[in-house]
Amino acid sequence: MVSEYSLKIFEYDKKRKLLKTSSNNTGRIPSELIVKSHITGVRIHFKPIKPDHPLFDQDQWDGEQMIYEPIPEHIHLCRSIETLVIYNS
């Protein structure tokens, strides 16, 4: 089952088109997640970036963070978000 989180727990970096939050807000670094907008109700499904992504790190940041991207079917729903980061804290 994929966990769902409110957009409220994320910070938005407009310049980098990035959502970010601490694992304290999610309770863990999930393998995939859904973010639901508390304003529009839109739900976006995110999965970890793949090896061909420019931000991919072979060591997976040693468990300190995970970078996700919207699944292909949801890219059109979030043109202002390219990546999402959950960092360990």
N, CA and C atoms as an extended XYZ file, in Angstrom:
267
Properties=species:S:1:pos:R:3:atomname:S:1:resname:S:1:resid:I:1 pbc="F F F"
N         0.830       -1.182        0.000 N   MET     1
C         0.000        0.000        0.000 CA  MET     1
C         0.874        1.246        0.000 C   MET     1
N         0.546        2.203       -0.839 N   VAL     2
C         1.301        3.440       -0.966 CA  VAL     2
C         0.759        4.461        0.037 C   VAL     2
N         1.647        5.042        0.822 N   SER     3
C         1.238        6.041        1.818 CA  SER     3
C         0.910        7.364        1.150 C   SER     3
N        -0.059        8.074        1.726 N   GLU     4
C        -0.471        9.376        1.210 CA  GLU     4
C        -0.164       10.442        2.243 C   GLU     4
N         0.371       11.573        1.772 N   TYR     5
C         0.742       12.681        2.639 CA  TYR     5
C         0.135       13.973        2.107 C   TYR     5
N        -0.158       14.894        3.015 N   SER     6
C        -0.691       16.196        2.635 CA  SER     6
C         0.419       17.092        2.105 C   SER     6
N         0.090       17.884        1.127 N   LEU     7
C         1.023       18.859        0.577 CA  LEU     7
C         1.495       19.830        1.669 C   LEU     7
N         0.723       19.987        2.718 N   LYS     8
C         1.052       20.917        3.803 CA  LYS     8
C         2.397       20.626        4.467 C   LYS     8
N         2.850       19.378        4.441 N   ILE     9
C         4.090       19.034        5.151 CA  ILE     9
C         5.337       19.299        4.306 C   ILE     9
N         5.161       19.742        3.076 N   PHE    10
C         6.283       19.970        2.171 CA  PHE    10
C         6.585       21.451        1.997 C   PHE    10
N         7.868       21.747        1.814 N   GLU    11
C         8.302       23.083        1.412 CA  GLU    11
C         8.432       23.054       -0.109 C   GLU    11
N         8.145       24.186       -0.751 N   TYR    12
C         8.237       24.255       -2.206 CA  TYR    12
C         9.350       25.207       -2.605 C   TYR    12
N        10.258       24.722       -3.432 N   ASP    13
C        11.332       25.533       -3.993 CA  ASP    13
C        10.966       25.798       -5.454 C   ASP    13
N        10.413       26.981       -5.702 N   LYS    14
C         9.912       27.312       -7.039 CA  LYS    14
C        11.023       27.305       -8.087 C   LYS    14
N        12.191       27.812       -7.728 N   LYS    15
C        13.312       27.889       -8.676 CA  LYS    15
C        13.729       26.500       -9.171 C   LYS    15
N        13.764       25.528       -8.266 N   ARG    16
C        14.177       24.170       -8.631 CA  ARG    16
C        13.004       23.232       -8.916 C   ARG    16
N        11.770       23.750       -8.817 N   LYS    17
C        10.558       22.940       -9.018 CA  LYS    17
C        10.613       21.684       -8.147 C   LYS    17
N        10.841       21.920       -6.856 N   LEU    18
C        11.128       20.856       -5.905 CA  LEU    18
C        10.237       20.959       -4.675 C   LEU    18
N         9.687       19.821       -4.263 N   LEU    19
C         9.036       19.702       -2.970 CA  LEU    19
C        10.014       18.997       -2.052 C   LEU    19
N        10.088       19.419       -0.777 N   LYS    20
C        10.981       18.722        0.148 CA  LYS    20
C        10.386       18.719        1.538 C   LYS    20
N        10.747       17.673        2.282 N   THR    21
C        10.335       17.550        3.675 CA  THR    21
C        11.288       16.615        4.402 C   THR    21
N        11.229       16.664        5.708 N   SER    22
C        12.029       15.810        6.567 CA  SER    22
C        11.303       14.483        6.797 C   SER    22
N        12.080       13.449        7.046 N   SER    23
C        11.472       12.158        7.379 CA  SER    23
C        10.724       12.232        8.708 C   SER    23
N        10.985       13.258        9.506 N   ASN    24
C        10.203       13.465       10.736 CA  ASN    24
C         8.733       13.714       10.401 C   ASN    24
N         8.471       14.322        9.251 N   ASN    25
C         7.096       14.612        8.842 CA  ASN    25
C         6.389       13.418        8.220 C   ASN    25
N         7.154       12.475        7.699 N   THR    26
C         6.554       11.307        7.050 CA  THR    26
C         6.682       10.047        7.899 C   THR    26
N         7.547       10.086        8.905 N   GLY    27
C         7.766        8.925        9.760 CA  GLY    27
C         8.795        7.961        9.210 C   GLY    27
N         9.186        8.140        7.978 N   ARG    28
C        10.162        7.256        7.312 CA  ARG    28
C        10.467        7.817        5.933 C   ARG    28
N        11.341        7.137        5.210 N   ILE    29
C        11.578        7.464        3.802 CA  ILE    29
C        10.899        6.357        3.005 C   ILE    29
N         9.702        6.619        2.487 N   PRO    30
C         8.934        5.572        1.804 CA  PRO    30
C         9.510        5.186        0.444 C   PRO    30
N         9.165        3.997       -0.008 N   SER    31
C         9.620        3.536       -1.315 CA  SER    31
C         8.869        4.233       -2.444 C   SER    31
N         7.682        4.723       -2.181 N   GLU    32
C         6.898        5.554       -3.096 CA  GLU    32
C         5.824        6.229       -2.266 C   GLU    32
N         5.221        7.275       -2.788 N   LEU    33
C         4.237        8.006       -2.018 CA  LEU    33
C         3.271        8.770       -2.907 C   LEU    33
N         2.169        9.175       -2.313 N   ILE    34
C         1.184       10.024       -2.976 CA  ILE    34
C         1.105       11.306       -2.166 C   ILE    34
N         1.107       12.443       -2.867 N   VAL    35
C         0.950       13.737       -2.220 CA  VAL    35
C        -0.390       14.299       -2.658 C   VAL    35
N        -1.196       14.682       -1.667 N   LYS    36
C        -2.520       15.230       -1.959 CA  LYS    36
C        -2.534       16.715       -1.625 C   LYS    36
N        -2.968       17.514       -2.595 N   SER    37
C        -3.091       18.950       -2.375 CA  SER    37
C        -4.272       19.222       -1.461 C   SER    37
N        -4.021       19.965       -0.391 N   HIS    38
C        -5.084       20.359        0.519 CA  HIS    38
C        -5.926       21.493       -0.076 C   HIS    38
N        -5.491       22.045       -1.196 N   ILE    39
C        -6.210       23.146       -1.853 CA  ILE    39
C        -7.102       22.619       -2.975 C   ILE    39
N        -6.536       21.792       -3.872 N   THR    40
C        -7.285       21.319       -5.041 CA  THR    40
C        -7.809       19.900       -4.910 C   THR    40
N        -7.219       19.130       -3.987 N   GLY    41
C        -7.606       17.729       -3.850 CA  GLY    41
C        -6.897       16.807       -4.823 C   GLY    41
N        -6.058       17.353       -5.705 N   VAL    42
C        -5.326       16.550       -6.685 CA  VAL    42
C        -4.314       15.671       -5.953 C   VAL    42
N        -4.213       14.410       -6.393 N   ARG    43
C        -3.291       13.439       -5.818 CA  ARG    43
C        -2.233       13.089       -6.866 C   ARG    43
N        -0.949       13.234       -6.493 N   ILE    44
C         0.163       12.937       -7.391 CA  ILE    44
C         0.962       11.781       -6.805 C   ILE    44
N         1.208       10.772       -7.623 N   HIS    45
C         1.958        9.577       -7.218 CA  HIS    45
C         3.428        9.792       -7.604 C   HIS    45
N         4.328        9.614       -6.636 N   PHE    46
C         5.769        9.767       -6.855 CA  PHE    46
C         6.483        8.458       -6.612 C   PHE    46
N         7.482        8.185       -7.458 N   LYS    47
C         8.359        7.020       -7.298 CA  LYS    47
C         9.806        7.499       -7.362 C   LYS    47
N        10.745        6.729       -6.798 N   PRO    48
C        12.152        7.138       -6.837 CA  PRO    48
C        12.640        7.345       -8.272 C   PRO    48
N        13.556        8.315       -8.414 N   ILE    49
C        14.125        8.558       -9.735 CA  ILE    49
C        14.898        7.325      -10.183 C   ILE    49
N        15.043        7.176      -11.477 N   LYS    50
C        15.720        6.017      -12.066 CA  LYS    50
C        17.177        6.370      -12.396 C   LYS    50
N        18.005        5.362      -12.685 N   PRO    51
C        19.429        5.598      -12.970 CA  PRO    51
C        19.698        6.580      -14.114 C   PRO    51
N        18.769        6.752      -15.027 N   ASP    52
C        19.009        7.685      -16.137 CA  ASP    52
C        18.693        9.142      -15.778 C   ASP    52
N        18.198        9.386      -14.574 N   HIS    53
C        17.873       10.746      -14.136 CA  HIS    53
C        19.162       11.467      -13.740 C   HIS    53
N        19.329       12.752      -14.093 N   PRO    54
C        20.563       13.484      -13.777 CA  PRO    54
C        20.881       13.580      -12.275 C   PRO    54
N        19.893       13.487      -11.412 N   LEU    55
C        20.121       13.585       -9.971 CA  LEU    55
C        20.340       12.231       -9.295 C   LEU    55
N        20.324       11.160      -10.077 N   PHE    56
C        20.476        9.819       -9.503 CA  PHE    56
C        21.865        9.646       -8.902 C   PHE    56
N        21.919        9.002       -7.725 N   ASP    57
C        23.172        8.681       -7.055 CA  ASP    57
C        23.222        7.176       -6.842 C   ASP    57
N        24.261        6.551       -7.342 N   GLN    58
C        24.378        5.090       -7.290 CA  GLN    58
C        24.317        4.556       -5.864 C   GLN    58
N        24.821        5.318       -4.907 N   ASP    59
C        24.832        4.875       -3.505 CA  ASP    59
C        23.523        5.183       -2.791 C   ASP    59
N        22.568        5.770       -3.506 N   GLN    60
C        21.259        6.104       -2.917 CA  GLN    60
C        21.409        6.978       -1.671 C   GLN    60
N        22.426        7.849       -1.675 N   TRP    61
C        22.642        8.814       -0.590 CA  TRP    61
C        22.762        8.134        0.767 C   TRP    61
N        23.177        6.876        0.774 N   ASP    62
C        23.406        6.129        2.021 CA  ASP    62
C        22.243        6.243        2.998 C   ASP    62
N        21.038        6.258        2.481 N   GLY    63
C        19.856        6.302        3.332 CA  GLY    63
C        19.555        7.661        3.931 C   GLY    63
N        20.298        8.682        3.524 N   GLU    64
C        20.106       10.016        4.093 CA  GLU    64
C        19.005       10.802        3.389 C   GLU    64
N        18.690       10.438        2.170 N   GLN    65
C        17.597       11.088        1.459 CA  GLN    65
C        17.151       10.221        0.292 C   GLN    65
N        15.988       10.554       -0.249 N   MET    66
C        15.489        9.881       -1.447 CA  MET    66
C        14.898       10.966       -2.340 C   MET    66
N        15.188       10.865       -3.618 N   ILE    67
C        14.629       11.796       -4.596 CA  ILE    67
C        13.600       11.036       -5.424 C   ILE    67
N        12.444       11.642       -5.574 N   TYR    68
C        11.337       11.038       -6.304 CA  TYR    68
C        10.944       11.937       -7.470 C   TYR    68
N        10.212       11.350       -8.413 N   GLU    69
C         9.609       12.120       -9.501 CA  GLU    69
C         8.194       11.602       -9.713 C   GLU    69
N         7.327       12.438      -10.293 N   PRO    70
C         5.954       11.979      -10.552 CA  PRO    70
C         5.962       10.810      -11.529 C   PRO    70
N         5.048        9.875      -11.332 N   ILE    71
C         4.944        8.789      -12.309 CA  ILE    71
C         4.505        9.402      -13.638 C   ILE    71
N         4.868        8.784      -14.754 N   PRO    72
C         4.556        9.370      -16.068 CA  PRO    72
C         3.090        9.772      -16.254 C   PRO    72
N         2.187        8.989      -15.711 N   GLU    73
C         0.761        9.286      -15.881 CA  GLU    73
C         0.332       10.555      -15.148 C   GLU    73
N         1.153       11.040      -14.209 N   HIS    74
C         0.780       12.208      -13.406 CA  HIS    74
C         1.592       13.459      -13.723 C   HIS    74
N         2.540       13.376      -14.646 N   ILE    75
C         3.377       14.531      -14.968 CA  ILE    75
C         2.535       15.721      -15.407 C   ILE    75
N         1.490       15.484      -16.174 N   HIS    76
C         0.652       16.590      -16.661 CA  HIS    76
C        -0.107       17.287      -15.534 C   HIS    76
N        -0.245       16.642      -14.380 N   LEU    77
C        -0.966       17.224      -13.242 CA  LEU    77
C        -0.106       18.182      -12.429 C   LEU    77
N         1.200       18.110      -12.604 N   CYS    78
C         2.083       18.915      -11.744 CA  CYS    78
C         3.239       19.517      -12.525 C   CYS    78
N         2.944       20.349      -13.457 N   ARG    79
C         3.988       20.976      -14.270 CA  ARG    79
C         4.959       21.821      -13.445 C   ARG    79
N         4.559       22.239      -12.260 N   SER    80
C         5.419       23.084      -11.429 CA  SER    80
C         6.290       22.270      -10.468 C   SER    80
N         6.201       20.940      -10.521 N   ILE    81
C         7.009       20.071       -9.652 CA  ILE    81
C         7.717       19.030      -10.510 C   ILE    81
N         9.050       19.025      -10.433 N   GLU    82
C         9.812       18.021      -11.170 CA  GLU    82
C        10.339       16.923      -10.259 C   GLU    82
N        10.682       17.301       -9.025 N   THR    83
C        11.202       16.316       -8.080 CA  THR    83
C        10.689       16.592       -6.670 C   THR    83
N        10.791       15.563       -5.848 N   LEU    84
C        10.396       15.619       -4.440 CA  LEU    84
C        11.517       14.951       -3.656 C   LEU    84
N        11.931       15.555       -2.558 N   VAL    85
C        13.014       15.000       -1.737 CA  VAL    85
C        12.511       14.803       -0.309 C   VAL    85
N        12.781       13.631        0.223 N   ILE    86
C        12.583       13.391        1.649 CA  ILE    86
C        13.968       13.113        2.208 C   ILE    86
N        14.361       13.920        3.174 N   TYR    87
C        15.689       13.784        3.766 CA  TYR    87
C        15.565       13.273        5.193 C   TYR    87
N        16.556       12.509        5.609 N   ASN    88
C        16.575       11.921        6.939 CA  ASN    88
C        16.977       12.978        7.953 C   ASN    88
N        16.259       13.010        9.073 N   SER    89
C        16.640       13.973       10.128 CA  SER    89
C        16.391       13.374       11.495 C   SER    89
